[in-house]
Amino acid sequence: QVQLVESGGGLVQAGESLKLSCAASGDTITIINMGWYRQAPGKQREMVAVLISGGTVNYGDSMKGRFTVSRETENTVSLQMSTLKPEDTAVYFCYARARVRAYWGQGTQVTVSS
């Protein structure tokens, strides 16, 4: 089992920046990929950014150029978000793909006011 704990969410104004962090614990040796998804009210969960083994990063289309995902340590990933927009308001979930299943954090709320 893998446990994921997010931190860093909050309320910001449009145009500001915010950094999220995710710490993984437990059976972390099984983790293949880590990253972030988000879910806005009334919408489906969507990919924000996922680190693929080998250093490749997949970003959601609306996040390219504004969001940066980094592997801070072996078991910690961060999401630096810049030039935030009201449409970025969502619950952001840390994600880890292991050999047999995916894991999700509890989520952290990000609210961007106009």
TIRO-2110 file (N, C-alpha, C; in Angstrom, 1 decimal):
// TIRO-2110
0.8, -1.2, 0.0, N, 1, A
0.0, 0.0, 0.0, CA, 1, A
0.9, 1.2, 0.0, C, 1, A
0.4, 2.3, -0.7, N, 2, A
1.0, 3.5, -0.7, CA, 2, A
0.1, 4.6, -0.2, C, 2, A
0.6, 5.5, 0.6, N, 3, A
-0.2, 6.6, 1.1, CA, 3, A
0.4, 7.9, 0.5, C, 3, A
-0.5, 8.8, 0.2, N, 4, A
-0.2, 10.1, -0.4, CA, 4, A
-0.8, 11.2, 0.4, C, 4, A
0.0, 12.2, 0.7, N, 5, A
-0.5, 13.3, 1.5, CA, 5, A
-0.1, 14.6, 0.8, C, 5, A
-1.2, 15.3, 0.4, N, 6, A
-0.9, 16.6, -0.2, CA, 6, A
-0.9, 17.8, 0.8, C, 6, A
-0.2, 18.8, 0.4, N, 7, A
-0.2, 20.1, 1.2, CA, 7, A
0.0, 21.2, 0.3, C, 7, A
-0.4, 22.4, 0.8, N, 8, A
-0.1, 23.7, 0.1, CA, 8, A
-1.3, 24.3, -0.6, C, 8, A
-2.5, 23.7, -0.6, N, 9, A
-3.6, 24.4, -1.2, CA, 9, A
-4.0, 25.6, -0.5, C, 9, A
-4.9, 26.4, -1.0, N, 10, A
-5.4, 27.6, -0.4, CA, 10, A
-6.2, 28.5, -1.3, C, 10, A
-6.4, 29.7, -0.9, N, 11, A
-7.1, 30.8, -1.7, CA, 11, A
-6.1, 31.8, -2.2, C, 11, A
-6.1, 32.0, -3.5, N, 12, A
-5.2, 33.0, -4.0, CA, 12, A
-6.0, 33.9, -5.0, C, 12, A
-5.4, 35.0, -5.4, N, 13, A
-6.1, 35.8, -6.4, CA, 13, A
-5.5, 35.4, -7.8, C, 13, A
-6.3, 35.8, -8.8, N, 14, A
-5.9, 35.5, -10.2, CA, 14, A
-4.6, 36.2, -10.5, C, 14, A
-3.7, 35.4, -11.2, N, 15, A
-2.4, 35.9, -11.5, CA, 15, A
-1.3, 35.5, -10.5, C, 15, A
-1.7, 35.1, -9.3, N, 16, A
-0.8, 34.7, -8.3, CA, 16, A
-0.3, 33.3, -8.5, C, 16, A
0.7, 32.9, -7.7, N, 17, A
1.3, 31.6, -7.8, CA, 17, A
1.0, 30.8, -6.5, C, 17, A
1.1, 29.4, -6.6, N, 18, A
0.9, 28.6, -5.5, CA, 18, A
1.7, 27.3, -5.8, C, 18, A
2.2, 26.7, -4.7, N, 19, A
3.0, 25.5, -4.8, CA, 19, A
2.3, 24.4, -4.0, C, 19, A
2.1, 23.2, -4.6, N, 20, A
1.6, 22.1, -3.9, CA, 20, A
2.7, 21.1, -3.7, C, 20, A
2.6, 20.3, -2.6, N, 21, A
3.5, 19.2, -2.4, CA, 21, A
2.8, 17.9, -2.1, C, 21, A
3.4, 16.8, -2.4, N, 22, A
2.8, 15.5, -2.1, CA, 22, A
3.9, 14.6, -1.6, C, 22, A
3.7, 14.0, -0.5, N, 23, A
4.6, 13.1, 0.1, CA, 23, A
4.0, 11.7, 0.1, C, 23, A
4.8, 10.8, -0.4, N, 24, A
4.4, 9.4, -0.5, CA, 24, A
5.1, 8.6, 0.6, C, 24, A
4.4, 7.6, 1.1, N, 25, A
4.9, 6.7, 2.2, CA, 25, A
4.4, 5.3, 2.0, C, 25, A
4.9, 4.4, 2.7, N, 26, A
4.5, 3.0, 2.6, CA, 26, A
5.3, 2.3, 1.6, C, 26, A
4.7, 1.5, 0.7, N, 27, A
5.4, 0.7, -0.3, CA, 27, A
5.8, 1.5, -1.5, C, 27, A
6.6, 2.5, -1.3, N, 28, A
6.9, 3.4, -2.3, CA, 28, A
7.8, 2.8, -3.4, C, 28, A
8.5, 1.7, -3.1, N, 29, A
9.4, 1.1, -4.1, CA, 29, A
8.6, 0.6, -5.3, C, 29, A
7.3, 0.4, -5.1, N, 30, A
6.4, 0.0, -6.2, CA, 30, A
5.9, 1.1, -7.2, C, 30, A
6.2, 2.3, -6.8, N, 31, A
5.7, 3.5, -7.6, CA, 31, A
6.5, 3.6, -8.9, C, 31, A
5.7, 3.7, -10.0, N, 32, A
6.3, 3.9, -11.3, CA, 32, A
6.2, 5.4, -11.7, C, 32, A
5.0, 5.9, -11.6, N, 33, A
4.8, 7.3, -12.0, CA, 33, A
4.2, 8.1, -10.9, C, 33, A
4.4, 9.4, -10.8, N, 34, A
3.7, 10.2, -9.8, CA, 34, A
3.3, 11.5, -10.5, C, 34, A
2.3, 12.1, -10.0, N, 35, A
1.9, 13.4, -10.6, CA, 35, A
0.6, 14.0, -9.9, C, 35, A
-0.1, 14.8, -10.7, N, 36, A
-1.3, 15.5, -10.2, CA, 36, A
-2.4, 15.4, -11.1, C, 36, A
-3.6, 15.3, -10.6, N, 37, A
-4.9, 15.5, -11.3, CA, 37, A
-5.7, 16.5, -10.5, C, 37, A
-6.7, 17.0, -11.1, N, 38, A
-7.6, 17.9, -10.5, CA, 38, A
-9.1, 17.7, -10.9, C, 38, A
-10.0, 18.1, -10.0, N, 39, A
-11.4, 18.0, -10.3, CA, 39, A
-12.1, 19.2, -9.8, C, 39, A
-12.7, 19.9, -10.8, N, 40, A
-13.5, 21.1, -10.5, CA, 40, A
-15.0, 20.7, -10.2, C, 40, A
-15.8, 21.5, -9.5, N, 41, A
-17.2, 21.1, -9.3, CA, 41, A
-17.9, 20.8, -10.5, C, 41, A
-18.6, 19.7, -10.6, N, 42, A
-19.4, 19.4, -11.7, CA, 42, A
-18.7, 18.9, -12.9, C, 42, A
-17.4, 18.7, -12.8, N, 43, A
-16.5, 18.3, -13.9, CA, 43, A
-15.8, 17.0, -13.6, C, 43, A
-15.3, 16.3, -14.7, N, 44, A
-14.6, 15.1, -14.5, CA, 44, A
-13.2, 15.4, -14.0, C, 44, A
-12.6, 14.4, -13.4, N, 45, A
-11.2, 14.6, -13.0, CA, 45, A
-10.3, 14.6, -14.2, C, 45, A
-9.3, 15.5, -14.2, N, 46, A
-8.5, 15.7, -15.4, CA, 46, A
-7.0, 15.7, -15.0, C, 46, A
-6.2, 15.3, -15.9, N, 47, A
-4.7, 15.3, -15.6, CA, 47, A
-4.2, 16.7, -15.6, C, 47, A
-3.4, 16.9, -14.6, N, 48, A
-2.6, 18.2, -14.6, CA, 48, A
-1.2, 18.0, -15.1, C, 48, A
-0.5, 17.1, -14.4, N, 49, A
0.9, 16.8, -14.9, CA, 49, A
1.3, 15.4, -14.3, C, 49, A
1.9, 14.6, -15.0, N, 50, A
2.4, 13.3, -14.5, CA, 50, A
3.8, 13.1, -15.0, C, 50, A
4.7, 12.8, -14.0, N, 51, A
6.1, 12.4, -14.3, CA, 51, A
6.2, 11.0, -14.7, C, 51, A
6.7, 10.8, -15.9, N, 52, A
6.9, 9.4, -16.5, CA, 52, A
8.3, 9.0, -16.2, C, 52, A
8.5, 7.7, -16.0, N, 53, A
9.9, 7.2, -15.8, CA, 53, A
10.8, 7.6, -16.9, C, 53, A
12.0, 8.1, -16.6, N, 54, A
12.9, 8.6, -17.6, CA, 54, A
12.9, 10.1, -17.7, C, 54, A
12.1, 10.7, -16.9, N, 55, A
12.1, 12.2, -16.9, CA, 55, A
11.1, 12.9, -17.7, C, 55, A
10.3, 12.2, -18.5, N, 56, A
9.3, 12.8, -19.4, CA, 56, A
8.1, 13.3, -18.5, C, 56, A
7.6, 14.4, -18.9, N, 57, A
6.4, 14.9, -18.1, CA, 57, A
5.3, 15.1, -19.1, C, 57, A
4.1, 14.6, -18.8, N, 58, A
2.9, 14.9, -19.5, CA, 58, A
2.1, 15.9, -18.8, C, 58, A
1.7, 17.0, -19.5, N, 59, A
0.9, 18.1, -18.9, CA, 59, A
-0.4, 18.1, -19.6, C, 59, A
-1.5, 18.5, -18.9, N, 60, A
-2.7, 18.8, -19.5, CA, 60, A
-2.6, 20.1, -20.3, C, 60, A
-3.4, 20.1, -21.4, N, 61, A
-3.3, 21.2, -22.3, CA, 61, A
-3.3, 22.6, -21.7, C, 61, A
-4.2, 22.8, -20.8, N, 62, A
-4.4, 24.2, -20.3, CA, 62, A
-3.4, 24.5, -19.2, C, 62, A
-2.5, 23.6, -18.9, N, 63, A
-1.5, 23.8, -17.8, CA, 63, A
-0.2, 24.1, -18.4, C, 63, A
0.0, 23.8, -19.7, N, 64, A
1.4, 23.9, -20.3, CA, 64, A
1.8, 25.4, -20.2, C, 64, A
3.1, 25.5, -19.7, N, 65, A
3.6, 26.9, -19.6, CA, 65, A
3.3, 27.6, -18.4, C, 65, A
2.4, 27.1, -17.6, N, 66, A
2.0, 27.7, -16.3, CA, 66, A
2.3, 26.9, -15.1, C, 66, A
2.2, 25.6, -15.3, N, 67, A
2.4, 24.6, -14.2, CA, 67, A
3.7, 23.8, -14.4, C, 67, A
4.4, 23.6, -13.4, N, 68, A
5.6, 22.8, -13.4, CA, 68, A
5.6, 21.7, -12.3, C, 68, A
5.8, 20.5, -12.7, N, 69, A
5.8, 19.4, -11.7, CA, 69, A
7.3, 18.9, -11.6, C, 69, A
7.7, 18.7, -10.4, N, 70, A
9.0, 18.3, -10.1, CA, 70, A
9.1, 17.2, -9.1, C, 70, A
10.1, 16.3, -9.2, N, 71, A
10.3, 15.3, -8.2, CA, 71, A
11.4, 15.8, -7.2, C, 71, A
10.9, 16.3, -6.1, N, 72, A
11.8, 16.9, -5.1, CA, 72, A
12.7, 15.9, -4.5, C, 72, A
12.2, 14.8, -4.1, N, 73, A
13.0, 13.7, -3.5, CA, 73, A
12.4, 12.4, -4.1, C, 73, A
12.9, 11.3, -3.7, N, 74, A
12.5, 10.0, -4.2, CA, 74, A
11.0, 9.8, -4.0, C, 74, A
10.5, 10.4, -2.9, N, 75, A
9.1, 10.1, -2.5, CA, 75, A
8.2, 11.4, -2.4, C, 75, A
8.7, 12.5, -3.0, N, 76, A
8.0, 13.8, -2.9, CA, 76, A
7.9, 14.4, -4.3, C, 76, A
6.7, 14.8, -4.6, N, 77, A
6.6, 15.6, -5.9, CA, 77, A
5.9, 16.9, -5.5, C, 77, A
6.2, 17.9, -6.3, N, 78, A
5.6, 19.2, -6.1, CA, 78, A
5.0, 19.7, -7.4, C, 78, A
4.1, 20.7, -7.3, N, 79, A
3.4, 21.3, -8.4, CA, 79, A
3.5, 22.8, -8.2, C, 79, A
4.3, 23.4, -9.0, N, 80, A
4.4, 24.9, -9.0, CA, 80, A
3.4, 25.4, -10.0, C, 80, A
2.5, 26.2, -9.5, N, 81, A
1.4, 26.8, -10.4, CA, 81, A
1.6, 28.3, -10.5, C, 81, A
1.7, 28.8, -11.7, N, 82, A
1.9, 30.3, -11.9, CA, 82, A
0.7, 30.8, -12.7, C, 82, A
0.6, 32.1, -12.6, N, 83, A
-0.4, 32.8, -13.4, CA, 83, A
-1.8, 32.1, -13.3, C, 83, A
-2.2, 31.9, -12.1, N, 84, A
-3.4, 31.1, -11.8, CA, 84, A
-4.6, 31.9, -12.3, C, 84, A
-5.6, 31.1, -12.7, N, 85, A
-6.9, 31.7, -13.3, CA, 85, A
-8.0, 31.1, -12.5, C, 85, A
-9.2, 31.8, -12.4, N, 86, A
-10.3, 31.3, -11.7, CA, 86, A
-10.7, 29.9, -12.2, C, 86, A
-10.5, 29.6, -13.4, N, 87, A
-10.9, 28.3, -13.9, CA, 87, A
-9.9, 27.2, -13.4, C, 87, A
-8.9, 27.6, -12.7, N, 88, A
-8.0, 26.6, -12.1, CA, 88, A
-8.5, 26.1, -10.7, C, 88, A
-9.6, 26.7, -10.3, N, 89, A
-10.2, 26.3, -9.0, CA, 89, A
-10.6, 24.9, -9.1, C, 89, A
-10.2, 24.1, -8.2, N, 90, A
-10.5, 22.7, -8.2, CA, 90, A
-9.9, 22.0, -6.9, C, 90, A
-10.2, 20.8, -6.7, N, 91, A
-9.5, 20.0, -5.7, CA, 91, A
-8.4, 19.3, -6.5, C, 91, A
-7.2, 19.4, -6.0, N, 92, A
-6.0, 18.8, -6.6, CA, 92, A
-5.6, 17.6, -5.9, C, 92, A
-5.5, 16.5, -6.7, N, 93, A
-5.1, 15.2, -6.1, CA, 93, A
-3.8, 14.7, -6.5, C, 93, A
-3.0, 14.3, -5.5, N, 94, A
-1.7, 13.6, -5.9, CA, 94, A
-2.0, 12.2, -6.4, C, 94, A
-1.2, 11.7, -7.3, N, 95, A
-1.5, 10.5, -8.0, CA, 95, A
-0.2, 9.7, -8.0, C, 95, A
-0.3, 8.4, -7.8, N, 96, A
0.9, 7.5, -8.0, CA, 96, A
0.4, 6.2, -8.6, C, 96, A
1.2, 5.9, -9.7, N, 97, A
0.9, 4.6, -10.4, CA, 97, A
1.9, 3.6, -9.9, C, 97, A
1.4, 2.5, -9.4, N, 98, A
2.3, 1.4, -9.0, CA, 98, A
2.1, 0.3, -10.0, C, 98, A
2.7, -0.8, -9.7, N, 99, A
2.7, -2.0, -10.6, CA, 99, A
1.3, -2.5, -10.9, C, 99, A
0.5, -2.6, -9.8, N, 100, A
-0.8, -3.2, -9.9, CA, 100, A
-2.0, -2.3, -9.8, C, 100, A
-1.8, -1.1, -9.4, N, 101, A
-2.9, -0.2, -9.2, CA, 101, A
-2.4, 1.3, -9.0, C, 101, A
-3.4, 2.2, -9.1, N, 102, A
-3.1, 3.6, -8.9, CA, 102, A
-3.6, 4.0, -7.5, C, 102, A
-2.9, 5.0, -6.9, N, 103, A
-3.2, 5.5, -5.6, CA, 103, A
-3.5, 7.0, -5.7, C, 103, A
-4.4, 7.4, -4.8, N, 104, A
-4.8, 8.8, -4.8, CA, 104, A
-4.7, 9.4, -3.4, C, 104, A
-4.3, 10.7, -3.3, N, 105, A
-4.3, 11.4, -2.1, CA, 105, A
-5.8, 11.8, -1.8, C, 105, A
-5.9, 12.5, -0.6, N, 106, A
-7.3, 13.0, -0.2, CA, 106, A
-7.7, 14.2, -1.0, C, 106, A
-6.7, 14.9, -1.5, N, 107, A
-7.0, 16.1, -2.3, CA, 107, A
-6.8, 17.4, -1.4, C, 107, A
-6.4, 18.4, -2.1, N, 108, A
-6.2, 19.7, -1.5, CA, 108, A
-6.9, 20.8, -2.3, C, 108, A
-7.7, 21.6, -1.7, N, 109, A
-8.5, 22.6, -2.4, CA, 109, A
-7.7, 23.8, -2.8, C, 109, A
-7.8, 24.2, -4.1, N, 110, A
-7.2, 25.4, -4.6, CA, 110, A
-8.3, 26.3, -5.1, C, 110, A
-8.4, 27.5, -4.6, N, 111, A
-9.4, 28.4, -5.0, CA, 111, A
-8.8, 29.7, -5.6, C, 111, A
-9.1, 30.1, -6.8, N, 112, A
-8.5, 31.3, -7.4, CA, 112, A
-9.7, 32.3, -7.6, C, 112, A
-9.5, 33.4, -6.9, N, 113, A
-10.6, 34.4, -7.0, CA, 113, A
-10.2, 35.4, -8.1, C, 113, A
-11.3, 36.0, -8.7, N, 114, A
-11.0, 36.9, -9.8, CA, 114, A
-10.9, 38.3, -9.4, C, 114, A
END
